[in-house]
Amino acid sequence: YRRIETLLGLPEQIRGRTSLNHYKGQLQLDDISFGFPQGNGPLFEHLNAHIEPGSILVIKGRNGSGKTSLARLICGFYRPRRGAITVGGNELQQMDMVWWRTQLIYVPQDPEFLNATLRNNFRFLVPEISDAKIHELLDRVCLSNFARSTTEGLDMLLIDGGANLSPGIKRKLAIARA
């Protein structure tokens, strides 16, 4: 029930806005400012970044400095107080959010899973995914032995959002699922 409430609290994904046929991965942050209404001030101000296609950006900082909030801004879950986020030259707020969220992968720092089998956690968004493809994805994050070492294999039940998994396994599994 708690997970359903969380999902219902997410902003509606507006369809019918701009989507790009040939998006290559360019992202630009121009003079971004963000803070929570109940906070003591902005988490960050005058943030600028130009991310070229194929590049890697590492964001580091102390706890509470806004790393997760920045990731959620880029995903379109939050809106900046000031400034613009542009995607391939178009403002993020004008983009079709359903299209945009197929262009990126966001793995939260504490991922949760469905109370279902390992297989069904992969099939939730990609119903046609094969067992072979799931194993391939697990291999890519060094979890092939994890799935094959249990008697249940892909039928292993994830309990209480994945509480029966170690934090390291949960993160790798979230990356494979993403």
C-alpha positions in Angstrom: 0.0 0.0 0.0 2.9 2.4 0.8 4.4 1.8 -2.6 1.1 2.5 -4.3 0.7 5.8 -2.4 4.2 6.7 -3.5 3.4 6.0 -7.2 0.2 8.0 -6.9 2.1 10.9 -5.6 4.4 11.1 -8.7 3.6 13.9 -11.2 1.5 12.8 -14.2 3.5 12.0 -17.3 2.3 14.5 -19.9 2.1 13.0 -23.3 1.9 14.7 -26.7 4.8 17.1 -26.1 8.1 17.2 -27.9 10.0 14.0 -28.5 13.2 13.8 -30.6 13.7 11.3 -33.4 17.4 11.4 -33.2 18.4 12.2 -29.6 22.1 11.6 -29.1 22.4 12.3 -25.4 23.2 16.0 -25.0 22.0 17.5 -21.7 22.5 21.0 -20.5 21.8 22.7 -17.1 21.7 26.5 -17.3 21.7 28.5 -14.0 19.7 25.8 -12.1 18.5 26.6 -8.6 16.6 24.1 -6.5 15.4 23.8 -3.0 12.4 22.3 -1.2 9.6 24.7 -0.1 10.0 23.5 3.5 13.8 23.7 3.4 16.1 26.3 4.9 17.3 27.5 1.5 18.3 26.2 -1.9 20.2 22.9 -2.1 22.2 24.5 -5.0 22.2 27.7 -7.0 23.7 28.8 -10.3 24.4 25.2 -11.3 25.7 24.9 -14.9 26.7 21.8 -16.7 27.0 20.7 -20.4 27.0 17.0 -20.8 28.0 15.7 -24.3 26.7 12.5 -25.7 28.7 9.5 -24.5 30.3 11.4 -21.7 30.2 10.4 -18.0 29.4 12.8 -15.3 30.2 12.0 -11.6 28.3 13.9 -9.0 29.7 13.8 -5.5 29.0 15.6 -2.3 28.1 15.2 1.3 24.8 13.8 2.5 22.0 16.2 1.9 23.9 18.3 -0.6 21.4 17.6 -3.4 22.8 14.8 -5.5 19.6 12.8 -5.5 17.5 15.9 -6.0 19.6 16.8 -9.1 19.0 13.3 -10.5 15.3 13.7 -9.9 15.4 17.1 -11.6 17.0 15.6 -14.7 14.4 12.8 -14.7 11.6 15.5 -14.6 10.3 14.5 -11.2 11.1 17.9 -9.8 11.2 21.3 -11.4 14.0 23.9 -10.8 13.2 27.1 -9.0 15.2 28.9 -11.7 17.1 28.1 -14.8 16.6 25.6 -17.6 17.4 22.0 -18.3 17.7 21.4 -22.0 17.6 18.0 -23.8 19.1 18.1 -27.3 18.4 21.9 -27.4 14.8 21.7 -26.1 13.6 22.6 -22.6 12.9 19.5 -20.5 9.5 21.0 -19.4 8.4 20.9 -23.0 9.4 17.3 -23.6 7.1 14.3 -23.6 7.9 12.8 -20.2 7.0 9.3 -21.3 9.5 9.6 -24.2 12.2 11.3 -22.0 12.1 8.6 -19.3 12.8 6.0 -22.0 16.0 7.9 -22.8 17.6 7.5 -19.4 18.1 5.1 -16.5 17.6 6.2 -12.9 18.5 3.8 -10.2 17.7 5.1 -6.7 20.2 4.7 -4.0 17.9 2.3 -2.1 16.0 0.4 -4.9 12.9 -1.5 -4.2 11.4 -4.5 -5.9 8.0 -6.0 -6.4 7.0 -8.7 -4.0 7.3 -11.2 -6.8 9.8 -13.5 -8.4 13.1 -12.3 -9.7 11.8 -13.1 -13.2 8.6 -11.0 -12.7 10.6 -8.1 -11.5 12.2 -8.0 -14.9 9.0 -8.7 -16.7 7.1 -5.9 -15.0 8.0 -3.4 -17.7 9.2 -5.7 -20.4 6.7 -8.6 -20.4 8.4 -10.3 -23.4 11.9 -10.5 -21.9 13.2 -14.1 -22.1 15.0 -16.0 -19.3 18.1 -16.0 -21.5 18.1 -12.2 -21.7 17.5 -11.9 -17.9 20.6 -14.2 -17.3 22.6 -12.1 -19.8 21.7 -8.9 -17.9 22.6 -10.6 -14.6 25.9 -11.6 -16.1 26.7 -8.0 -17.1 26.4 -6.9 -13.5 28.3 -10.0 -12.1 25.2 -11.6 -10.7 25.1 -14.7 -12.8 26.2 -16.9 -9.9 23.7 -15.3 -7.6 20.7 -16.5 -9.7 22.2 -19.9 -10.5 23.3 -20.6 -6.9 19.7 -20.8 -5.5 17.4 -23.7 -6.1 14.7 -21.3 -7.2 16.8 -19.5 -9.8 14.7 -16.9 -11.5 11.7 -18.1 -9.5 13.3 -16.8 -6.3 10.8 -14.7 -4.4 11.8 -11.1 -3.5 10.2 -10.3 -0.2 9.2 -6.9 1.3 10.6 -4.9 -1.7 13.8 -6.9 -1.7 14.6 -6.8 2.0 15.8 -10.4 1.7 18.7 -9.2 -0.5 22.0 -7.7 0.6 22.4 -4.0 -0.3 25.1 -4.8 -2.8 22.9 -7.4 -4.6 20.0 -5.0 -4.6 21.9 -2.3 -6.3 23.4 -4.6 -8.9 20.0 -6.2 -9.5 18.4 -2.7 -9.9 21.1 -1.8 -12.5 20.4 -5.1 -14.4 16.7 -4.5 -14.3 17.1 -0.9 -15.5 
